[in-house]
Amino acid sequence: MIVEIVSAVVVAGGVWLASAVRVVKQYERGLVFRFGRVRTSVREPGLALLLPMADRMQKVNMQVITLPVPAQDGITRDNVTVRVDAVVYFKVVDPVLATVHVQDYRSAIGQVAQTSLRSIIGKSDLDDLLSNRERLNEGLELMIDSPALDWGIHIDRVEIKDVALPESMKRSMSRQAEAERERRARVISADGELQASHKLAQAAAAMADTPAALQLRLLETVVQVSAEKNSTLVLPFPVELLRFLDARTDPPAKPAAKPPEPRTPEASETSELSEASSNGQVVPREAEASDVPDQRSR
């Protein structure tokens, strides 16, 4: 009988001890509700003793929580449709506020992050979304952190992950980038030509002072061309020398004009009649009559 009583006491003590003792992990904090009212003292990591049938403990995770924000469609300030997603890093700094003031702080932070992300998209330009993300991350962090402070939540960091653009906008940006690269290439080429022209002008001035340098440069060019195993060797010849030789050469003498032969009266009359007949003029009859006796006399 005594053994049974002792056994019952031991079992009751074990049940009481099991219901009164809780273990709080290092990354957790324990909130004790006594008859439904939260205790101001937060239980630290380790063993926590509770009053059986009176206290109830709720554990709160104090680690940094990573919350991905779903992609949000929006229109930027310069009327470009984009799709942006982000990620939020936050942690609980006040377990009492995070438990009492908000029902589900994870869901609440997610909804605030989505609305803030759509708002930041509408206030920004496309260039800011693509190149100035640090400033947008800071603005988005401030927008989410303002209501989260009342919930005992601290926003550690907010990052914009990806900005999805329409295909037409991608093609336009690629053409713009290609035109910009081509412009830079042309400017660099023009600068190179300008510098080369300055150097060539200096070299020409130096060679003008020493004519032997020009001849040496010509010989060096010939050596470089011949070193390429070409079957044909092109030797440059100064055009000024050709002009000098052309000016020194005398022009050939032209043949003398042949003097005109003397013409007889009969030949002149015959030529005049042929010219008149070719021009369609009528020859007078007197001239024809004067010609007939001459022919008979002949």
DODOTOR-824419 format. One record per atom (N, C-alpha, C): x, y, z; residue in one letter. Coordinates in steps of 0.2 Angstrom, whole numbers, padded with zeros to 4 digits, always signed. Example, Ala and Ser with C-alpha at 12.3 -4.5 7.8 and 13.67 -1.06 7.14 Angstrom:
+0066-0028+0039a+0062-0022+0039a+0066-0016+0039a+0064-0011+0035s+0068-0005+0036s+0064+0000+0039s
***
This chain:
+0004-0006+0000m+0000+0000+0000m+0004+0006+0000m+0009+0006+0004i+0014+0012+0004i+0017+0013-0002i+0019+0007-0005v+0023+0008-0012v+0018+0011-0017v+0012+0009-0017e+0008+0012-0022e+0007+0019-0021e+0006+0021-0014i+0006+0029-0013i+0012+0032-0015i+0018+0030-0014v+0024+0033-0016v+0024+0033-0024v+0022+0028-0027s+0022+0028-0034s+0018+0033-0037s+0012+0034-0034a+0007+0039-0036a+0010+0046-0035a+0013+0047-0030v+0016+0053-0029v+0022+0055-0034v+0026+0050-0035v+0031+0051-0040v+0028+0052-0047v+0023+0049-0049v+0020+0050-0055v+0017+0057-0056v+0014+0059-0050a+0011+0065-0050a+0016+0071-0050a+0021+0070-0047g+0027+0075-0047g+0030+0075-0054g+0031+0069-0057g+0034+0070-0064g+0029+0073-0068g+0023+0072-0068v+0018+0076-0072v+0018+0083-0071v+0018+0085-0065w+0018+0092-0063w+0025+0095-0065w+0030+0092-0064l+0037+0094-0067l+0037+0095-0074l+0034+0090-0078a+0034+0090-0085a+0030+0096-0088a+0024+0098-0084s+0020+0103-0086s+0023+0110-0084s+0027+0110-0079a+0030+0116-0076a+0036+0118-0079a+0040+0114-0082v+0046+0115-0085v+0046+0116-0093v+0049+0121-0095r+0050+0122-0102r+0057+0124-0104r+0059+0122-0110v+0066+0123-0112v+0066+0128-0118v+0069+0134-0117v+0070+0139-0122v+0076+0139-0125v+0076+0138-0132k+0083+0138-0136k+0086+0145-0136k+0092+0144-0139q+0096+0150-0139q+0094+0156-0143q+0091+0154-0149y+0088+0159-0154y+0081+0160-0153y+0078+0158-0147e+0071+0160-0145e+0070+0164-0139e+0064+0167-0138r+0062+0170-0132r+0056+0167-0130r+0054+0167-0123g+0048+0164-0121g+0043+0169-0118g+0037+0169-0120l+0032+0174-0118l+0027+0170-0113l+0026+0172-0107v+0022+0168-0103v+0015+0172-0102v+0010+0168-0103f+0003+0170-0102f+0000+0167-0096f-0001+0171-0091r-0004+0169-0085r-0011+0171-0085r-0015+0166-0085f-0023+0167-0085f-0024+0172-0091f-0021+0171-0097g-0022+0175-0103g-0019+0182-0103g-0016+0184-0098r-0012+0190-0098r-0005+0189-0099r-0002+0193-0103v+0005+0192-0105v+0010+0195-0099v+0015+0191-0097r+0020+0194-0092r+0025+0198-0095r+0027+0203-0092t+0031+0208-0095t+0038+0205-0095t+0040+0201-0091s+0047+0198-0091s+0047+0192-0096s+0052+0193-0101v+0053+0188-0106v+0058+0183-0104v+0056+0176-0104r+0060+0171-0102r+0066+0170-0107r+0072+0170-0104e+0078+0169-0108e+0080+0162-0110e+0085+0161-0114p+0086+0154-0116p+0088+0150-0110p+0086+0144-0109g+0087+0139-0104g+0081+0136-0101g+0081+0134-0095l+0075+0131-0092l+0070+0137-0089l+0064+0136-0090a+0059+0141-0088a+0054+0137-0084a+0052+0139-0078l+0048+0136-0074l+0041+0140-0074l+0036+0136-0075l+0029+0138-0075l+0024+0136-0070l+0019+0139-0069l+0014+0137-0064l+0009+0132-0068l+0009+0126-0066p+0004+0122-0069p-0003+0124-0069p-0007+0123-0074m-0014+0125-0075m-0015+0133-0075m-0009+0137-0074a-0010+0144-0074a-0006+0147-0080a+0000+0145-0081d+0004+0148-0086d+0004+0144-0093d+0005+0148-0098r+0006+0145-0105r+0011+0149-0108r+0016+0146-0111m+0022+0149-0114m+0021+0149-0122m+0023+0154-0125q+0023+0155-0132q+0030+0157-0134q+0034+0153-0138k+0040+0154-0140k+0041+0159-0147k+0045+0163-0147v+0046+0168-0153v+0053+0167-0155v+0053+0166-0162n+0060+0165-0165n+0063+0172-0166n+0069+0173-0164m+0073+0179-0165m+0078+0180-0170m+0078+0174-0175q+0083+0174-0180q+0080+0179-0186q+0085+0180-0190v+0084+0185-0196v+0080+0180-0201v+0074+0183-0203i+0069+0179-0208i+0070+0182-0215i+0071+0178-0219t+0071+0179-0227t+0064+0179-0230t+0061+0184-0232l+0054+0184-0235l+0055+0186-0242l+0054+0182-0247p+0054+0184-0254p+0047+0187-0256p+0048+0193-0259v+0042+0196-0261v+0040+0194-0268v+0034+0192-0270p+0032+0190-0277p+0033+0196-0282p+0034+0194-0288a+0035+0199-0293a+0029+0203-0294a+0030+0210-0294q+0024+0215-0295q+0025+0218-0302q+0019+0219-0305d+0018+0222-0311d+0017+0230-0310d+0020+0234-0313g+0019+0241-0312g+0021+0245-0318g+0019+0252-0318i+0021+0256-0324i+0026+0262-0320i+0032+0263-0323t+0036+0267-0321t+0034+0275-0322t+0038+0279-0320r+0036+0286-0321r+0036+0288-0328r+0041+0285-0332d+0041+0287-0339d+0037+0282-0343d+0032+0279-0340n+0027+0275-0344n+0030+0269-0347n+0034+0265-0343v+0036+0258-0346v+0034+0253-0341v+0031+0248-0344t+0028+0242-0340t+0034+0237-0338t+0035+0236-0332v+0040+0232-0329v+0037+0227-0324v+0041+0222-0323r+0039+0217-0318r+0045+0216-0313r+0044+0218-0307v+0050+0218-0302v+0048+0214-0296v+0053+0210-0293d+0052+0206-0287d+0058+0208-0283d+0057+0206-0276a+0062+0208-0271a+0062+0203-0266a+0067+0205-0261v+0067+0200-0255v+0069+0205-0249v+0065+0203-0243v+0066+0207-0237v+0069+0203-0232v+0074+0206-0228y+0077+0202-0222y+0075+0206-0216y+0072+0203-0211f+0069+0206-0205f+0070+0201-0199f+0069+0204-0193k+0070+0200-0187k+0065+0203-0182k+0064+0200-0177v+0059+0202-0171v+0064+0205-0166v+0063+0211-0164v+0067+0214-0159v+0063+0215-0152v+0056+0214-0152d+0052+0215-0146d+0047+0209-0147d+0048+0204-0143p+0043+0198-0144p+0036+0199-0142p+0035+0204-0137v+0029+0206-0134v+0025+0209-0140v+0028+0214-0143l+0024+0218-0148l+0022+0213-0154l+0027+0209-0156a+0026+0205-0162a+0021+0200-0161a+0020+0198-0154t+0015+0193-0153t+0008+0196-0151t+0008+0202-0148v+0001+0205-0146v-0001+0210-0151v+0003+0214-0154h+0000+0219-0158h-0001+0217-0166h+0001+0211-0168v-0001+0209-0174v-0002+0201-0174v-0007+0199-0178q-0008+0192-0178q-0003+0187-0181q-0001+0189-0187d+0004+0185-0191d+0009+0190-0194d+0015+0192-0190y+0019+0197-0193y+0022+0195-0199y+0023+0189-0201r+0026+0187-0207r+0022+0189-0213r+0015+0187-0213s+0010+0189-0218s+0010+0197-0218s+0010+0200-0212a+0009+0208-0212a+0015+0211-0216a+0021+0208-0215i+0027+0211-0218i+0027+0210-0225i+0025+0204-0227g+0024+0202-0234g+0019+0207-0238g+0014+0208-0235q+0009+0213-0238q+0011+0220-0239q+0015+0222-0234v+0017+0229-0234v+0023+0229-0239v+0027+0224-0240a+0032+0224-0245a+0030+0224-0252a+0024+0221-0253q+0021+0221-0260q+0019+0228-0262q+0015+0231-0257t+0012+0238-0258t+0018+0243-0259t+0023+0242-0255s+0028+0247-0255s+0032+0246-0262s+0033+0240-0264l+0036+0239-0270l+0033+0242-0276l+0026+0241-0276r+0022+0244-0282r+0023+0252-0282r+0023+0254-0276s+0023+0262-0275s+0030+0264-0277s+0035+0261-0276i+0042+0263-0278i+0043+0262-0285i+0039+0258-0288i+0040+0257-0296i+0037+0263-0299i+0031+0265-0296g+0027+0271-0300g+0031+0277-0299g+0035+0278-0293k+0039+0284-0292k+0045+0285-0295k+0048+0279-0299s+0054+0279-0301s+0054+0279-0309s+0060+0281-0312d+0061+0280-0319d+0064+0273-0321d+0064+0271-0327l+0067+0265-0329l+0074+0265-0328l+0078+0270-0329d+0085+0270-0328d+0087+0270-0321d+0082+0272-0316d+0084+0271-0309d+0083+0264-0307d+0078+0261-0310l+0077+0254-0308l+0083+0249-0311l+0086+0251-0316l+0091+0247-0319l+0098+0249-0316l+0099+0255-0315s+0106+0257-0313s+0107+0260-0306s+0101+0263-0303n+0102+0266-0296n+0098+0262-0291n+0099+0256-0290r+0095+0251-0286r+0097+0253-0279r+0103+0255-0277e+0104+0256-0270e+0100+0261-0267e+0099+0267-0270r+0094+0272-0268r+0087+0269-0267r+0085+0265-0272l+0078+0262-0272l+0078+0257-0266l+0083+0254-0265n+0083+0249-0259n+0082+0252-0253n+0085+0258-0252e+0085+0262-0246e+0078+0265-0245e+0075+0268-0250g+0068+0270-0250g+0063+0265-0248g+0064+0259-0251l+0059+0253-0250l+0060+0251-0243l+0066+0251-0240e+0067+0249-0233e+0064+0254-0228e+0064+0260-0230l+0061+0265-0225l+0053+0264-0226l+0051+0263-0232m+0043+0262-0232m+0041+0256-0229m+0045+0251-0228i+0042+0245-0225i+0044+0245-0217i+0049+0249-0216d+0051+0249-0209d+0046+0254-0204d+0043+0258-0208s+0039+0263-0204s+0033+0259-0200s+0029+0255-0203p+0024+0252-0199p+0026+0246-0196p+0032+0243-0198a+0035+0237-0194a+0038+0239-0187a+0039+0245-0186l+0042+0247-0179l+0036+0246-0174l+0030+0247-0176d+0025+0246-0171d+0023+0239-0169d+0026+0235-0173w+0025+0227-0172w+0031+0224-0169w+0036+0228-0167g+0042+0225-0164g+0046+0222-0169g+0046+0224-0176i+0050+0221-0181i+0055+0226-0184i+0061+0224-0185h+0066+0228-0188h+0068+0225-0195h+0067+0230-0199i+0069+0228-0206i+0077+0228-0207i+0080+0223-0208d+0087+0223-0209d+0089+0225-0215d+0086+0223-0221r+0088+0224-0227r+0083+0222-0232r+0083+0226-0238v+0078+0225-0243v+0082+0226-0250v+0081+0221-0254e+0085+0221-0261e+0080+0219-0266e+0081+0223-0272i+0077+0222-0278i+0081+0216-0282i+0077+0211-0283k+0081+0205-0286k+0081+0206-0294k+0076+0207-0297d+0076+0206-0304d+0071+0211-0307d+0072+0214-0313v+0068+0219-0316v+0067+0216-0323v+0061+0214-0325a+0059+0211-0331a+0056+0216-0336a+0059+0217-0342l+0057+0222-0346l+0053+0218-0352l+0049+0222-0356p+0046+0219-0362p+0051+0218-0367p+0049+0213-0372e+0054+0212-0377e+0056+0218-0382e+0050+0222-0383s+0051+0228-0387s+0056+0233-0384s+0056+0233-0377m+0060+0238-0374m+0067+0235-0374m+0068+0229-0373k+0075+0226-0374k+0078+0227-0380k+0074+0226-0386r+0077+0227-0392r+0079+0235-0393r+0075+0239-0391s+0076+0246-0391s+0083+0248-0387s+0083+0245-0382m+0089+0247-0377m+0095+0244-0381m+0095+0238-0384s+0101+0235-0387s+0103+0239-0393s+0098+0242-0397r+0100+0246-0402r+0103+0253-0400r+0100+0255-0394q+0103+0261-0392q+0110+0260-0389q+0112+0254-0386a+0118+0253-0384a+0123+0252-0390a+0121+0248-0395e+0125+0247-0401e+0127+0254-0404e+0122+0259-0405a+0123+0265-0407a+0128+0269-0403a+0128+0268-0397e+0132+0272-0392e+0139+0269-0393e+0140+0262-0393r+0147+0259-0394r+0150+0261-0401r+0145+0261-0406e+0148+0264-0413e+0150+0271-0413e+0147+0275-0409r+0149+0282-0408r+0155+0283-0405r+0156+0279-0400r+0163+0279-0396r+0168+0276-0400r+0167+0271-0404a+0172+0269-0409a+0174+0274-0414a+0169+0277-0417r+0171+0282-0422r+0175+0288-0418r+0173+0290-0412v+0177+0296-0409v+0184+0293-0407v+0185+0287-0405i+0192+0285-0404i+0196+0284-0410i+0193+0282-0416s+0196+0282-0422s+0198+0289-0424s+0193+0294-0424a+0195+0300-0426a+0201+0303-0422a+0201+0302-0415d+0206+0305-0411d+0213+0301-0413d+0213+0295-0414g+0219+0292-0417g+0221+0295-0423g+0217+0296-0428e+0219+0299-0434e+0222+0306-0433e+0219+0310-0428l+0221+0317-0427l+0228+0316-0424l+0229+0312-0419q+0236+0311-0416q+0241+0309-0421q+0239+0304-0426a+0243+0302-0431a+0245+0307-0436a+0240+0312-0437s+0242+0317-0442s+0247+0322-0439s+0246+0323-0432h+0251+0328-0429h+0258+0325-0429h+0259+0318-0428k+0265+0315-0428k+0268+0315-0435k+0264+0313-0440l+0266+0313-0447l+0269+0320-0449l+0265+0326-0446a+0267+0332-0448a+0274+0334-0445a+0275+0332-0439q+0282+0332-0436q+0287+0328-0439q+0285+0322-0441a+0290+0318-0445a+0292+0321-0452a+0287+0324-0455a+0288+0328-0462a+0293+0334-0461a+0291+0337-0455a+0296+0343-0454a+0303+0341-0453a+0304+0336-0449a+0311+0333-0448a+0314+0330-0454a+0310+0327-0458m+0313+0325-0465m+0314+0330-0470m+0311+0336-0469a+0312+0341-0474a+0319+0345-0472a+0320+0344-0465d+0327+0347-0463d+0333+0343-0465d+0331+0336-0465t+0337+0331-0467t+0334+0327-0473t+0335+0329-0479p+0333+0325-0485p+0335+0317-0485p+0341+0316-0482a+0343+0309-0481a+0339+0305-0477a+0335+0308-0473a+0331+0303-0469a+0325+0301-0473a+0323+0305-0478l+0317+0302-0482l+0320+0296-0486l+0326+0297-0489q+0329+0291-0493q+0329+0285-0488q+0332+0286-0482l+0332+0280-0478l+0325+0277-0476l+0320+0281-0475r+0314+0279-0474r+0311+0275-0480r+0313+0277-0486l+0311+0274-0492l+0314+0267-0493l+0320+0266-0491l+0324+0260-0491l+0321+0255-0486l+0319+0258-0480e+0316+0254-0475e+0310+0251-0477e+0306+0255-0480t+0299+0253-0483t+0300+0247-0488t+0305+0248-0492v+0307+0243-0497v+0309+0236-0494v+0313+0237-0488v+0315+0231-0485v+0309+0227-0482v+0304+0231-0479q+0298+0228-0476q+0294+0225-0481q+0293+0228-0487v+0289+0225-0492v+0292+0218-0494v+0299+0218-0495s+0302+0212-0498s+0302+0207-0493s+0302+0208-0486a+0302+0203-0481a+0296+0199-0481a+0290+0201-0484e+0284+0197-0484e+0284+0192-0490e+0289+0190-0493k+0290+0185-0498k+0285+0186-0504k+0285+0192-0506n+0281+0194-0512n+0284+0193-0518n+0281+0191-0524s+0284+0190-0530s+0285+0196-0534s+0281+0201-0532t+0282+0208-0535t+0284+0213-0530t+0289+0217-0532l+0291+0222-0528l+0289+0229-0531l+0285+0233-0527v+0283+0239-0529v+0288+0245-0527v+0291+0248-0531l+0296+0253-0529l+0293+0260-0530l+0292+0264-0525p+0288+0270-0526p+0293+0275-0530p+0290+0279-0534f+0294+0284-0538f+0291+0291-0537f+0295+0296-0536p+0292+0302-0534p+0289+0305-0540p+0283+0308-0540v+0280+0311-0545v+0283+0318-0547v+0286+0321-0542e+0289+0328-0543e+0295+0327-0548e+0299+0321-0548l+0304+0320-0553l+0301+0319-0560l+0296+0315-0561l+0293+0315-0567l+0291+0322-0570l+0288+0326-0566r+0286+0332-0568r+0292+0336-0570r+0298+0336-0566f+0304+0339-0568f+0307+0337-0575f+0307+0330-0576l+0309+0328-0582l+0305+0330-0588l+0298+0330-0587d+0293+0332-0592d+0294+0339-0594d+0296+0344-0589a+0297+0351-0590a+0303+0352-0594a+0308+0347-0593r+0315+0348-0596r+0315+0346-0603r+0310+0341-0605t+0310+0338-0612t+0307+0343-0617t+0310+0345-0623d+0308+0350-0628d+0302+0346-0632d+0297+0350-0633p+0291+0347-0637p+0293+0346-0644p+0291+0341-0648p+0293+0339-0655p+0291+0345-0660p+0295+0346-0665a+0294+0352-0670a+0288+0350-0674a+0283+0354-0675k+0277+0353-0680k+0279+0354-0687k+0277+0350-0692p+0278+0351-0699p+0276+0357-0702p+0280+0360-0707a+0278+0367-0710a+0271+0366-0714a+0268+0371-0714a+0261+0371-0718a+0263+0371-0725a+0259+0368-0729k+0260+0368-0737k+0256+0374-0740k+0260+0378-0744p+0257+0384-0747p+0251+0382-0752p+0246+0386-0752p+0240+0384-0757p+0243+0385-0764p+0240+0381-0768e+0241+0381-0775e+0237+0386-0779e+0240+0389-0784p+0237+0395-0788p+0231+0391-0792p+0226+0395-0793r+0220+0393-0796r+0219+0397-0803r+0217+0393-0808t+0216+0396-0815t+0209+0399-0815t+0207+0403-0820p+0200+0406-0820p+0195+0401-0822p+0197+0396-0826e+0192+0391-0828e+0191+0386-0822e+0196+0385-0818a+0195+0381-0812a+0190+0385-0807a+0191+0391-0806s+0188+0395-0801s+0180+0395-0803s+0179+0396-0810e+0172+0396-0812e+0169+0389-0811e+0172+0384-0813t+0170+0377-0812t+0168+0376-0805t+0172+0378-0800s+0171+0377-0793s+0165+0381-0791s+0164+0388-0794e+0158+0392-0792e+0152+0389-0794e+0152+0386-0800l+0146+0382-0803l+0144+0376-0799l+0149+0372-0797s+0148+0366-0793s+0145+0368-0786s+0148+0374-0783e+0145+0376-0776e+0138+0378-0777e+0136+0382-0783a+0130+0385-0783a+0125+0379-0784a+0127+0374-0788s+0122+0368-0790s+0121+0364-0783s+0126+0364-0779s+0126+0360-0773s+0121+0364-0768s+0121+0370-0768n+0117+0374-0764n+0110+0375-0767n+0108+0372-0773g+0102+0373-0775g+0100+0379-0779g+0105+0383-0781q+0104+0389-0785q+0104+0388-0792q+0100+0392-0796v+0099+0392-0803v+0104+0395-0807v+0107+0392-0811v+0113+0395-0815v+0110+0399-0821v+0112+0406-0822p+0109+0410-0828p+0110+0407-0835p+0105+0408-0839r+0106+0405-0846r+0112+0408-0850r+0113+0415-0848e+0119+0418-0852e+0125+0414-0851e+0126+0412-0845a+0132+0408-0843a+0132+0402-0847a+0126+0399-0848e+0126+0392-0851e+0127+0393-0859e+0124+0399-0861a+0125+0400-0869a+0133+0402-0870a+0136+0405-0865s+0143+0407-0866s+0147+0401-0866s+0145+0396-0863d+0149+0390-0863d+0148+0386-0869d+0142+0386-0872v+0141+0382-0878v+0146+0383-0884v+0147+0390-0886p+0152+0391-0891p+0159+0389-0890p+0161+0389-0883d+0167+0387-0882d+0168+0380-0883d+0163+0376-0881q+0163+0369-0882q+0163+0367-0889q+0159+0371-0894r+0159+0369-0901r+0166+0371-0904r+0169+0377-0902s+0176+0379-0904s+0181+0373-0903s+0180+0370-0897r+0185+0365-0895r+0184+0359-0899r
***
